[in-house]
Amino acid sequence: MSTTDGYASDSSSDTRPPSSSSTVASSISSLAPPSSQDSLNNLELQCPQLPAHYPALPFNETPRTTAAADVQTPDGWIRRNPDLIRLTGKHPFNCEAPVQRLYDAGFITPAHLHFVRNHGAVPRVDADKALSWRIRIHGLVEHECTLSLRDLQDRFEVVTLPVTLVCAGNRRKEQNVLRKSLGFSWGSSGLSTALWTGVYLADVLASIRPRRGAKHVVFEGADTSLPNGPYGTSQRLSWAVTRERGMLIAWAMNGLPLEPDHGFPVRMIIPGQIGGRSVKWLSNIEVSARESQHYLHFFDNRVLPTYVSPEQARSEKSWWYDPRYLITELNVNSAIAKPDHGETLDVDPAELQESSELDRRTYKICGYAYAGGGRRVTRAEISLDDGTSWRLADIEYPEDVYRDAEYRDATYGSLDLTARDTCFCWCLWSTDVAVSALVRSTSITLRAMDEAMNAQPRDMYPNATSMMNNWWFRVAVVKTETGVRFEHPAPVGRDTPGWMERMKAAGEDILRPAFGAAKQEAKPGQGDASVAEVPLTDPEVTRRITRSELEAQDKQKPWFVVQGEVYDGTDYLKDHPGGGDSILLVAGDDATDDFMAIHSVDAKLKLRQFHIGTLVDGSRQAVYAESTDDDDDTAPFLRPKAWKQVHLTEMKQVNHDSFLYRFALSSPQQPLGLPVGQHVFARLRRKDTHEIVQRAYTPVSRQDAVGAIEFLVKLYLPCTQFPAGGKMTTGFHQLQVGDTVELKGPLGSFTWAGPGAAVWKGVPRRVRHVGLVCGGSGITPILQVLRSILRDAADGTRVWLLDANKSDADILFRDELRELHARHGEDRFALRHTLSVVPEGWAQSHGRITDAMLATHLPPPSPDALIMVCGPAGMISDVLQPGLRKLGWDLEHSLVIF
């Protein structure tokens, strides 16, 4: 189910499921192919209503067009609500509704507001595929079988249950403000409630009779395009075989067939547990002696010990396999919906003098709460003095209405909670407070408790995934000239920051917030260690360095400044993950902004060992001032010491995960000023996190380009293995035409001066043979050199290119490479591709680069030969460097690494 009425939208037609006046299964069986314009085109389709005493089913506001953000993604065929808050850029689709809008929608969430958690592209299932869909059920059972949706309805009792699904990352952004975790930021709306229709998993398991030794039930989805295989997870068999747990194989939500984002045509619903256990696009059920072995069953949905940092968790895989850290049942949690973030409450100054008037006025504070494992929330408490005293809020459990009597019809089957004690849904709470008490308060604090006396803790439990965040929910009450303004802790999709972001920027302790007049500055070591400012200096270093010493230092043995302290980067040039050139670029300069913007806590800690002294004049003004004249359109645009702004004019998708971005310079005729082999720094402000991120890119612009610069960017979007995705590429993916980024450059220790000439590390070289090796998007600097050599009629240099990719679809600039090869011939330009996954009839190399490939498809070592490489660090360090060394190459003098 999508957060919208997300049915297929082709250029030829809009598609939409038919009315559900008959059974849901018959609705599915009556689906026509998506190309049939008149069969699924009912955009006014609404949920079939229940008797009036039940909670009202919501009105669906069906989107009629594809959202602009989806048009160029693999999900461009789905219609989604453009007003939802996208949490991971354009793709994959992960979103939530604004919290007050979710609350105001009522107990049952309308389809267009339902949250979505996708790990990749949505499987495209049309009507014909839905009719032929089969779920394979096998393993340690006496009767293996495959079941269609019709089989499920005909052979088992059809039931409907109200269930609230909650993402384990709900409220994650609060922890991400504290420190960046392995997951992208969710606000407080990562939950939704619906009536789910299907059959009990327990009934299906009873029919196939699990055998002795079976311990787990493993579920697998059909999202096979994920990089590490389809999404899959498992449940204990002892839980799955009881109806009381409420586990469903479901095909409908709120009386309508599932939508693509929510698992059409069939999915699992696992009540009382995190949403990640409810597998979508269900294709396979296995009864097994062991838990799921799916990649995402281990590398997702875990709460690791708080002392395990995100960097440690990423590098030490053993943490993920420890069953103690697996998340199943939800914890107790709650949030305030009203007052909303940024909401204001005006108070007449005269009323402040007459408190009795404010005492008569009341304000209704309201929100939601939920618990896990079928447990009931028994209390929601509000404090206006940060937990010194509490008052009970009134709790409404609309789920209880379904316990009054059984209801049956052809759409919902049996909707019967009369004998069920479990609570699988959120509750809604509210309390009226006097305006006088509210305006005198500095915060509103909320906590909830369930029937097992599990209460929300006062303190946060920071963890590497930032999951299950459920400390007290606090709203700051900020005094204004006209009354008060309310701030939520860390809202998403808002123009103004939450109080956590504001306090962190002011250097306050966000783990022990002090609101209003009681504010205090954070003390070193107070709270979690990651909150305190990371020490960048060695306390043993007392040397004072003058500006003249800094400027006189050999630029090949670079000193640079961060926050008024001087560091010697010489010993780190070879080991720097971003390459030594990025250090050489800031030699003699203040690198504070660049360093603080892109480096992790671990990198900042490492900086201490290179500390050599304090700059006598430690102000933040630029140590190096470059003379620039931005009004001179004839001068090269790029400046190595100055950030220059460019505007995005065009985005073009090159393949499934790479885009070409074209930016305009200051003037249409201004030369770019990019030597061949050089790259630039690009920086931008992320639209979701508002953080400034930067990294080095090699433009694919021509050497003589004017008026524009082009970047080929391979997108590393959020996925389960790397929930945050690539910081920079996700930022690129969020850009729209007209947006700006900043550039600084050129930089690099290598320049192709041509013809047959190169300058490397400041030393001129004559070159007759060039071997080029690249992996994936590493082709960008390689292409620069290749173009310059082959398009220069006076250059007789011979070129070899070995290009490694995962699949045929990943080969970038394929047409240009083939054109250059055809024009110049094998004797001038030897071109070789190797693929990990080869298509039928593939005539070139197969597999990762080997020593034999290096020997066959590169020039032999000689004084007038160079090898230039760009690709993943592992490919270079584990394959290319050892292999070239075996072939007799002098890597120190012959290997250029971009």
ZIFEN-V255074 format. One line per field, one symbol per residue. ss: DSSP state (2 for helix, 1 for strand, 0 for the rest). burial: I if it has 16 or more other C-alpha atoms within 10 Angstrom, else O. A space follows every 50 residues. Layout:
ss=???
burial=???
This chain:
ss=00000001100001000000000222222000000000000000000000 00000000000000000222000000010000001100000001110022 22220000002220011000000000222222001111101000111022 22222000111111110000022222220000000000001111111111 22222222010000011111100000000001111122220022200111 11100110022200001110001122200001111111000000222200 01000000022222202222202221001000111111000001110022 22202222220111111111000000111111100000001101110222 22200011100011100000000000111111112222220011111111 00001000000000000000001111111100111110000000000022 22222001000000022200100000000000000000000001102222 22000000111100111102220000000022220000010222222200 22222222221111100000000000000000000000000001111111 11100001111111000000100000001111111000000111111000 00000101111111000000000000222222200000011111111001 11000011110011110011111112222222222222220000000111 11111112220002222222222200001111111110000000110000 222222200000001111110022222222222222000022221110
burial=IIIIIIIIIIOOOIIIIIIIOOIIIIIIIIIIOIIOIOIIIIIOIIIIOO OOOOIOIIOIIIIIIIIOIIOOIIIIIIIIIIOIIIIIIIIIIIIIIIII OIIOOIIIIIIIIIIIIIIIIIIIIIIOOIIOIIIIIIIIIOOIOOIIII OIIOOOOIIIIIIIIIIIIIIIIIIIIIIIIIIIIIIIIIIIIIIIIIII IIIIIOOIOIOOOIIIIIIIIIIOOOOOOIIIIIIIIOIIIIOOIIIIII IIIIIIIIIIIIIIIIIIIIIIIIIIIIIIIIIIIIIIIOIIOIIIIIII IIIIOOOIIIOOIIOOOOIIOOOOOIIIIIIIIIIIIIIIIIOIIOIOOO OOOOOOOIOOOOIOIIIIIIIIIIIIIIIIIIIIIIIOOIOOIOIOOIIO OIOOOOOOOOIIIIIIIOOOOIIIIIIIIIIOIOIIIIIOIIIIIIIIII OOOOIIIIOIIIIIIIIIIIIIIIIIIIIOOOIIIIIIIIIIIOOOIIII IIIIOOOIIIIOIIIOOOOOOIOOOOIIOIIIOOOIIOOOOOOOIOOOOI IOOOIIOIIIIIIIIIIIIIOOIOOOOOIIIIIIIIIIIIIIOIIIOIOO IOOOOOIIOIIIIIIOOIOOOOIOOOOOOOOOIOOOIIIIIIIIIIIIOO IOOIOOOIIIIIIIIIOOOIIIIIIIIIIIIIIIIIIIIOOIIIIIIIII IIIOIIIIIIIIIIIIIIIIIIIIIIIIIIIIIIIOOOOIIIIIIIIIII IIIIIIIIIIOOOOIIIIIIIIIIIIIIIIIIIIIIIIIIOOOOOIIIII IIIIIIOIOIIIOOOOIOOIIOOOOOOIIIIIIIIOOIOOOOOOIIOIIO OOOIOOIIIIIOOOIIIIIIIOOOIIOOIIOOIIOOOOIIOOOIIIOI
